[in-house]
């Protein structure tokens, strides 16, 4: 009985060690990846069907406007500077969509650093962690969120570059591109494991 218990304890210890090592490695990869992108975060006024549809209209217009502000072949720093300089313009672009739709919700735009959960998109995923983000809030901001990547522009319906093209342009290293696109390697499961490990660490900190 004691021998079986010791084997079980040993297996558990190795399992926890593997989780910590994997979590540490993925944490480093996430931080490096976070230094390469600006996320895009749109928050709807509410979860009503009309407000959710309005959120997507605002998303499309703000994305279209944002891309016009980036210098040609912009670096991350240049893109961030351009967004910071045009936050009022982006808010106004969203506001125009809201007003045209017949609503009076205010629209705000800010660049902030916030936590994102693991998120899957079409053809790639990003691990949970803190990212710099362009955040658009519509009205009370109590509705479901919409997340993607504002720079390099990878958002669905408004993307001008794929992950592969972004890698060729130097925005991602080959390792980062492999990390976010290799579904056959179980990347989403790894990201979820890292997210869970972070939550467990928070419980005991």
N, C-alpha and C positions, 0 to 999 in steps of 0.2 A: 504493500500500500504506500509506504513512504517513498519507495523507488519510483512508483508511478507518479506520485505527487511531485517529486523532484523533476521528473521529465516534463511534466506539465508546466511547472514553474519555469523551467529552462526554456521551453518553447515559447511561453508567454514573454519571458525576458527578451529573447531574440526577436520576437514579433514587435515588441515595443521599441527595441533598439532600431530595427529596420524602419519603423514608422518615423522615429525621430530623425534618422539619417536622411530618409526620403523627404521628410518635411523640411529639413534644413536645406537640402539641395534645391528643392522646388521653391523655397522661400527666397533663396539667392537668385534663382532664375526669374522669379516673379518681380523682384526689385529691379533687376536689370531690364526686364521687359517694360516695367512701368516707367522707366527712364527713357523709353523710346516712343511712347504714345501719349496722346491726349484723348481721354475717353469723352463720350458724348452722353449726356444724361438729361432726359426730358421727363418732367413730372406733370401728369394731367391734373386738372382741377378736381375731378372725381372719377369714379369708376362707371359712371353712366355711359351708355353706348355713344351718346352724342359727344361727350367730353373725351372719350377715348379716340373717337374718329378725328376730333379737332386736334388732339395731341399729335397724331400722325401728319396732319396737314402742316402744323407748326414745325414739326421735325424736318419735313422736306424743304420748307422755305428757309429755315435757319441754316441747314446744311448747305443748300445752294448758295446762300449769301456768304457763309463762312469760307467756302472754297475760293470765292472771288478775292478775298482779302489776303490769301497766302501769296508771297512772292513766288515766282517761277523757281522750281527746284528748291523749295524752302527747306531749311533745316527745322528741327523741332523747336529750337530757340526762336527762330524767325516766325514760325507759325504761332507759337505762344504769344509772342510780342504783338503779332497782328491781331490775334483774338482779343487780347487785353485792350488794345487801342480801339476796337470796334464793338465792345460789349453793348454799348447803347444802340448801335446800329442793328445788332443781332436781336436785341430785345424789341426794337421797333419793327423789325421784319416779322417777328412772331406776333406782335401786337396787331399789325395790319391784317394778318390772317384771322386772328380772333375777331377783330372788329368787322371784317368783311363777312364773317359767318354769323354776325348778329349778336355777338356776346360782348360783355363789358369786363371780362376778366383781365386783370393786369398781368403782364408778362415780364419777368425779370431774367437777366442773364448774368452769370458770374463764372469766373475761373476759380476753382477750389480744389482742395485735395480731400478725397473722401474714399471710403471703403466700398468695394464692389464684391458681390458674391461671384463664384464661378459662373461664367456665362458662355453658352454655346451660340454660335452664329452659323450661317450657311458656309460650311467648309473650314471653319476654325473655331477655336474657343480660347478664352482668356482666363487665367487662374484668379482666384479670389485674392484680394489685397488692396492696398491703398494706391490710388492713381490720381494724377492731375486730371481734372475734367472740366469741360464746358457744360455748365448746368443751367438748364432752362426750366423755370417753374411757371406754370400757368395757373392763375387764380389762387385758390387755397392750397394747391399742391397736395391734395389728399388722394389722388388717384394712382393707378398703377404706373410704374416707371417704364421708360424705354431706354435701353442702353445700346451703345455701339462705340465706334471709334471715329473721332472727328479728325484726327491726324495721326498717321497717314490716313487719307479718306478711304475707309473700308466698309462704311455703313451700307446696309442693304437698300437698294433703290436709289442710292446716290453715290455709290462707290465709283471712283475713277481708277482705282488700282486694286489688284488682288494682293493677297499676302505674297505670292511669288514675285509680282512686279515690285511690291514695296521692298522686298529683299534685294532684288536686282538694283533698285535705286539707292540701296544702302541704309534704309530705315531699320531693317531687321538683320541680324546675323543669321547665317544658315541654321545655327543651333536654335535660335529663337523661333525661326519659321517652322522648324521641325517640331518644336515643343508645342506650338499652338495648332498644328494641322494634322499630325499623325494619329488619326483615329484608330488605326490598327494597333497602335501601341498602348491603347487604353488611357490616353492622356486625360480625358474628362474624369475618369475614376481616380487618377493620381491627383488631379486638382481638388476633387471632392475630399480625398483623404487628407490633403494638406489643410483644407478648410476646416475639417472636423478636428484635426490635430490642434489647430490654432484655437478652436473653441474650447477644447479640453484643457489646453494650457492656460486659457483665460480663467477657467473655473478654479484652477489650483494656484493662480498667481495672487 
